[in-house]
């Protein structure tokens, strides 16, 4: 999944947070919903402008950020 086609960062929108397709829904919002126990289907029902690939892009973005910030211990 190439999340770079879905996740956008615009300085004037949501204080420069990573958003989905230029919408005002942030990656952090979606990750928070998932962490609180919402299913993907529940999120999609609550936010009709989202698609399943948007949620997967949020997960891919988070995984990529985690990999890039992890400290490697030898």
KAPE-V800013 format. One record per pair of residues at least 24 apart in sequence whose ideal C-beta (glycine too) atoms are under 10 Angstrom apart, sorted by sequence separation. I is the first residue (numbers start at 1). J is the second residue. If there is no record, write none. Layout:
i: (I	I)
j: (J	J)
This chain:
i: (3	23	25	30	31	34	24	25	30	33	34	23	20	23	27	30	31	21	27	30	31	34	20	21	25	29	30	20	21	27	28	31	20	23	27	30	31	21	26	27	30	20	21	25	27	20	27	28	20	27	21	20	20	27	18	18	20	18	18	6	6	7	18	5	6	6	3	6	7	3	6	7	1	5	6	3	4	7	3	6	7	1	2	3	6	7	1	3	4	3	4	7	1	2	3	1	3	1	3	4	3	1	1)
j: (27	47	49	54	55	58	49	50	55	58	59	49	47	50	54	57	58	49	55	58	59	62	49	50	54	58	59	50	51	57	58	61	51	54	58	61	62	53	58	59	62	53	54	58	60	54	61	62	55	62	57	57	58	65	57	58	61	61	62	51	53	54	65	53	54	55	53	56	57	54	57	58	53	57	58	56	57	60	57	60	61	56	57	58	61	62	57	59	60	60	61	64	59	60	61	60	62	61	63	64	64	63	64)
